[in-house]
Amino acid sequence: MKKRWISLICIVLLVIISLSIVLAVLLRTDSVEAQQSGVGCVPRNYGHDSFVCVCNVTYCDSFVNVAPARAGIVTTYQSDRDLNRFATGQLQFSKNTLDVGDGIVVTIERDQKFQTLFGFGGSFSDSAGLNIDKLPAKLGKNIIKDYYGGNGLKYSMGRVPIGGSDFSTRAYTYDDSDVEDFDLENWKLQPEDIQYKVQTLKEATTEIKLVASPWSPPAWMKTNNQLNGKGELKGDPTGIYYKTWAEYFVKFLDTYKQHDIQFWGITVQNEPLDGTIENFAFNALGMTAAQQRDFVFQTLGPKLNASGYGKDKLQLMIMDDQRTLIKHWADTILSREEAKQYVSGIAYHWYMNPFSPPELLDEIHEKYPDFFLISSEACIGSSPFDRNQVEMGSWTRAESYAYDIIHDLQHHTTSWLDWNLALDTTGGPNWVQNKVDSPILVNATAQEYYKNPMYYALGHFTRFLEPGSVRLGISQNKESLEVTVFSTPSKSTVAVVLNRYQSQIPLQINDPKYGAIRTTMDAHSIKTFVWFD
């Protein structure tokens, strides 16, 4: 009998201990969710250094718009590698000098004002539209809200390929004739435009700045008679092929306008150096800086003007290629008065940024201050140095995005555009298997999608730095943290800070208008600070 009582007591104790553990876990979970801004993330780990947040037809996390705090109070939003996605907190300015020891001190220089932001956005590729279309309608629409909605990233810009790109299921243009069709009688939008691009664009909003970019003209216009590989436009910039190519631009703009979609900007050519590479894999058109200059002032610029797409209606951007090339292209084109009269800005891509210091952008801005700078394409997974094309849950990739955005913004960049809005879990489809990662990945079979850490890294900028925000000057006693500060049209000051290190770093922000705040930047974290007048 004694042994039975002992056994019974042991069982009861085990039950009590088990219930205590469960209760502790539940309380911890409630505590974590209570810190999140909006509806909390449902995390899932795929073996990388962080986690994705899972969305399905019944549940998806979202942001909420927090009411402005009173003057002198700072609202903070933190995402980090190990736990948080937009955890909120508050700090209060102090008029007293604060001691951060060997930490970082950032001082805001309000009398120094730099570029004004156009905004942030992503690209409406065929692959993005196809992946969104594969999901149940409600879930697909939710992806667009996650990017362009008030409880999403609040994107204000978008990029649209003119015709097919590598992120299509096939290579195509709008006039794939067997004969040279100089009157463009066979020109027409393709099913991909109607089903994916147009439909997805209309789901977003009509109030965003859209940028169009061509990958390749029809094969019959090119010297190699194919969409990919090494090939230029036939003839010279005043010849029939260049004139037809300029007319092709206008037909695209006019036809999309018929679908109630208008473009704010257009680039002359996506990555024009691709088409100068032998056996280049996907849609491309070779064009040197000198050829682009001559095309702009002899053919394209006058054609756009005559068709109602002058600088007052459409922003024409040159280059649209790697930042390493920017000095040569700017000098070649903008030093010629007859060419620069048609140009509004310079677009560059991020892929070679590690090999070109951002100070190059300062040189260009100082030399050509009337022309804006825009980072028009970015993605991770395409480099030979990337171990995997897709890494679901990679915090390292989120830090790469945040690092690049901060450094671009600190050097006069007015916009930062991501590449595909949504890809599948292999990083496609892509007709040449040039697959990459994306902030949102779609699993159509499971009827769910996943928000990578990159998505939240973007949100630390896009949700707070609205169009019209102006960058303020800052000084730092040390460079351990990446920092950018803006004043917004909503009368707020926004600071975004990135800590890429394994240890915590004390931080003090001095604002001559309000005083100082002191905090700690956790290891591998991004934090946005917002305070209102």
N, C-alpha and C positions, 0 to 999 in steps of 0.2 A: 504493500500500500504506500509506504514511504517513497519507494522509487517512482510510483505513478505520480505522486504529488510533485516530486522534483521534476519529472518530465513535463508535467502540465505547466509548472511555473516557468520552465525554460521556453516552452512553446509561446506562452503569453508574453514573456520578455522579448522573444524574437519578433513577435507580431508588433509589439509596441515600438521596437527599434526600427522595424521596416516602415511602419507608418510615419515615424518621425523623419526618416530619410526622405520618403516621398513628399511629406509636407514641406520639408526644407527645400527640396528641388522646386516644388510648385511656388513657394514663396519667392525663391530666387528668380524664377521665370517671370513672375508678376512684377518684381522689382525692375528687372531688365526692360520689360515691355513698357513700364511706366516712364522710363527715361526716353523712349523713342518719340520722335516727332512724327505724328500721324499713326496710321495703322501699322502694326509691327511686322517685321520680316519673318517669314517661315524659312529658316536656314536649312541648307543641304550642303554637305561637304563632298567634293569629288576628288580629294586627295592632293589638292594644292595647298597654298599657304593660308587660305581663308575660305569663305563659303559664298554660295549664290543665294538669292532669295527667290523662292518658288511662287509662281502665279498660275492659277487654274481658273476654271469657270466659276468656282464658288468663292475663291479668296485670292486677294493680291494686296501686298503692302502699298501704302501711298504716303505722300507728304501732306501736311496741313499748313495753312498759312497762319502763323502765329501772330497775334495782335501785337502791334508795336508797344514796346515797354516805354515807360516814362523817361524823360531826359535824364541822363546820367547812369542809366541801367543798360547793360550789354547782354543781349541774348546770344548764346553760343550753340553751335551745332557741330557734333563730333561724329566722325566715322573712323574706324580703325581696323586693323588686321584681325584682331582676336575676338571682338565682341559686338561693337556698336555700328549701327547705321542711323546717322542723324540723331544721336542722343542730344537732348537739349539741356541747357543749364543757364544760369544767370551770374553776372558779375556786376560790381558797382565801381564806378570811378572814384578814385581817392585824390584829394588835392595834395596829399603828402607824398614825399619822395619814397619810393618803395625800393627794397633791397632784394635783388634776385641773385645775388652772389655771382657765380660764374655763368649765369644764364644769358639769354639774348634780350637786348633792349631794342625795340623798334620805335622810332619817333616819326610821327606823321608831319610832313611839311605841307600845310594846307595852302600856302601861297604858291606852291609848284603844281601846275596843272598840265596834263599831257593829253593823250588821245581820247576821243569820245568813242564809246563802243557802239557797233551796229548790232552785235548779239552773238548767239551761239546756235548751232544746229547740227543736223545730220543729213545723210544722203538717201534719196528715194530711188535706189537702184532697183532693177528688175528683181534681183534676188531678195531684197528686203520685202518688196510687195508680194512676191510669190510665197515667202514664208509666212507673212501675216495672213494671206489669203487661205492658207492651209488650215488655219485654226478656226474653231467655231466663231461666228461673226462677232459675238459679244467679246470674246477674248482678243480677237484681232483688233477690234476698235480700241480695246483697253491699252494695247501697245502704243497706239498713236496718242492716247491720252497721257500715257506715262512719259512721253516725250514733249508733247505740245500742250497738254492740259494744265490748268491752274494748280492741280494737285500732283503734277508731274515735274519734269525738268523745266517747263516754261520756255522751251526753245522758241526762238524768234526768227530763225533762218533755216534754209534748206537748200540742198544742191541736187540737181537733176541731170543725169546723163542725157545728151542729145543722141537718141538712138541707143544701140547696144553698147555694152562695156564687157569687160571680162566677167563681171558679176551679172551675167545673163545666162540662160541655158543654151544659147546659140549665138553665133556671130551674125549681125544684121545691121542694115541702115534703113533709111526711109525710101531709098530708090535703088534697089538691087536689080537693076535692069541688065539684060544681056547686051544692050546697045548703049551708046553714049547719049544720054537723055538731057541735053543742054537746056531744054525748056521745062524740065522736071515734071513732065506730064504723068509719070508713073509714081510721083512722090506721094506717100501717104503714111499716116501713123500706123504703127504695128499693133497687134493684139496686146503686146506687153504694155504699151502706153495706156491703152484704154482700161485694161483689167487691173494693172498694178500701179503705174505711176499716177494717172489721172485720179483714179478712185482713192488711192491712199492720200494724195495731196488734198483732195476735197474733204477727207476725214480729218485732216490736220486743222487747217484754218485758212482763211483768205487773207489774213493779216500778217503774214510772214514774208520776209525778204527772200526770194528765191533766186538762186544762181544756176544758170545752165552751162554745161561744158560738153563739147564734142570729143569723142574718142577717135572716130575714123569717118571720112567721107566714103561714098560708094567706091567700090574697087575700080570701076571704070574711070574714075578721076585720078587715080594714083599711078605712079611710075612702075610699081611692081604688080599692078592689077590684082591686088588682094587686100583684105582688111587688116591683116596683121603683117609682121615682117618689116623689113626695111623699105620704106617707100615715101615719096613726097607727092605733092600735087604736080600734075603735069604742067608744062609751060612756065610762064612767068607771072608775077602778081597782077599784071594788067591784061592777062590772057583770058580765054574763054573758060578754062577750068577753074581759075580763081574766082572769076565773076559768078560762075554757077554755084560755087561753094558759098559765096557770100549770099546769093539768093536763097540757098538752102537754109541758112541761118534765119532769114526773114520768114520763110515759110513755116519753120518750126515755131517761131514766136507768134506769128499770126494764127496758126492752127491751135496752139494751146490757148490763145486768147479766146478762140471760139468755144473752148471748154471752160471759160471763166477762170482761167489760170494765167496770171501775168507775172513776168519776171522783172526782178529788180536789177539783176546783173547777169553778165555773160562773160565767160573767158574765151580767148581766141582759140585755145587748144589745150586739152588735157595732156600733160607731160609730153611736150613736143619732141624731146630728145629720144623718147622710146622708139619712134619711127626712124631713127638714124642708126639703130642697132640691128645688125644682121640677124635674121631668124627670130626677131622679137615675137614673143608668144601670142599676145592678144592685140585687139583693135588698137591701132596707133596711126599717127600721121607725123612724119618727120618734118621738122621746121626749125631752122636756125633762128637766132635772134634777129639777124638782118632780114631774113625772109619774112618773119613775123612783122617787123617794122614796116616793110614795103607793102605787105598785104593789108595792114591796118590803114595806112594813109592813102594808098592808091586804089583800094577796092572795098574792103570791109567797112571802114569808117564812113566813107561817102554813101555807101549803100544803106547802112543803118540810119544815117541822118535822113536820107531821102524817103525812107520807109516809116518815119515817125519814131525811130528809136535812137534819137540823139542823146547826149549826156544828161539832158534834163529829164529823160524818161528811162534810160538804161545805162547802167554802169559797166563800161567795157574794161576788162582786166587782162593784163598781159602775163606772160610766162606760165603760171599754173604748173610749176615744176619744182625741183628741189631747191632748198634755200641756198645751197652751195653755189648756185648759178646766178643769184639775184643781182649781184653787182654788174656782171657783164650784160645781162638782159636789160636792166634799168638804164645803164649808160648807153647801150646801143639804140634803144627805142626812145627813151625820154629826152635824150640830148638833141633829138631832131624835132624842131618846132612843128613841122607838118604832120608828124606822127602823134606827138603828145596831145595835140588838140582834141583827139578822139578818145583818149585814155583817161580813166578815173582812178585806177588802182593797180596794184601788183599782187597776184596770188602766188602762194608758195605751198609746197607740201612738206610734211614733217619727216619723211623717211631718212634723209641724210642729215638731220639736225645735229646728231652727235659729232659730225665732222665739219660743222660750220657754226662758229660762235654766234650767239644771238646779237652780239654787238654789230654784226653786219647790218642788222635791221636799223640800228641807230645811224649808221653811215648813210644808208639809203634815205632815211627820213630827213636827215639834215640836208642832204643834197637835193632831194625832191619832196619838199614838205607838202606840196599840194596833192600828192597821190597817196591814197590810203594803202595800208598793208593788211592782207587777209590770209590766214592759214586755212587753206581750202580743202585739205584732205589729211586724215590721220587714221591709222589703224595699227594693230599689233598682230604679229604672227606671220608676216610675209618675209621677214629677214632671214638670211641663212644662219644668223646667230640665234634665232629663236628655236628652242628645242621642240616646241609644239606649235602647230598653227592655232589650236584652241586650247585654252587652259581655264576650265570652268572653276570660278572662285579664286582667281589669281589676284591677290592684293598687290603684288609687285607690279602688275600691269596697270592697276589703278594709280599707283604712285607715278608710273611713267607718264600717264595722261596728265595728272596734276602738275608734275614738274614741268612738262612742256608748256602747258597753258600758262603757268605763272611766268615762265621766262619769256614767252611770246608777248604776254601782256605788258611785262616790264620793259619791253623794247618796241613800243609803238604799234603793236598789232591791234586791229580794231574788231576782228571776228575770228572765231575758231570753229571750224566745221569738221565733224567726225565723218567717217565713211559710212558704211551700211548701217541703217537703223536696226535691222534684225537679220541674223543668219541662222542656219540650222546648227545642230550641235557638232557638225564636222567642219563648220566654217564656210558653208556654201549655200546654194549651188554656185559653181563657177565653171564655165565651159572649157577652161584650160587648167582646171584644178589649182588655180592660184588662190587657195583658201586662206582665210585669216580669222581673227577673233572679232567679237562685237560686244558692245555693252549689254545687248539683249540677245539671247539665243533661244530658238524655238524648237521644241520637241513636239512635232505634229502628231506622232503616234500616241504619245501619252496625253495629248491635248493640254499641254502646259508650256510655259516659257520661264526662262531664268534670267534674273538681273545679276549681271556680273558686278564685282566691286567697281569696275570702270564707270558703271552707270551712276553710282553714288558719288564717285569722285567728280564727275561732271556736274552733278547737282549742287555741289558746294560752290560752284561759280554761277551756273545758269539760273538758279532759283533766286539769286540775290542781286546779280549784276545785270539789271535790265538795260535795254537799249537806251542810249543817251547818258549812261554812267560815264564819269570822267575820272581817269586815273590821277591819284595824288602822289606827290613825291614822298619818299620815305628815306630814312637813314637807319642803319643797323650797326651795332658795335661788333657783331660777328656774323658770319654768313652760314651758320649751321642750319638755319631754317630758311625755306623758301617762302617769301611773303609778297603779297600785292594788296594795295588798298585803293578803294574807289569811293567817290561821292556819287550818289544816285539821284535821279529825278524825284524819287519818293522821299527826299530829304533824310536819307539814311547814309551812314558811313559803313562800308563793308570791308573787312580785312579777311583774307583767306591765307591760312598758314599751313604748311606741309612739313611734317617731321618724318624723314626717311630712315631715321636711325633706330637702333635697337634699344636705346635708353631714353628715359624721360628727359626733357629739356625745360628748365624754368624760362618763362617768357614774361616780359613786361611790354605793354604798348602804351606809349605816351601820346596823348592827343592834346595839343595846346589849348583847345577849346573846352575840354572837360576835365583833364587831369590824367591819371594813370590807372591802368588795371594790371593786376598780376595774376598769372595762372601757370599751369604746367601743361606742356604739350606731351601727351603720352607717346610711347614708342610706336612707330609706324601708324601715324594718325594724320588726319586732315581735319582742321577746325575752321569754321566760319564764324566771325564775330560781327554782330550787327547792332548798331546803336543809332537812335533817331534824335533829331534836334528837339 
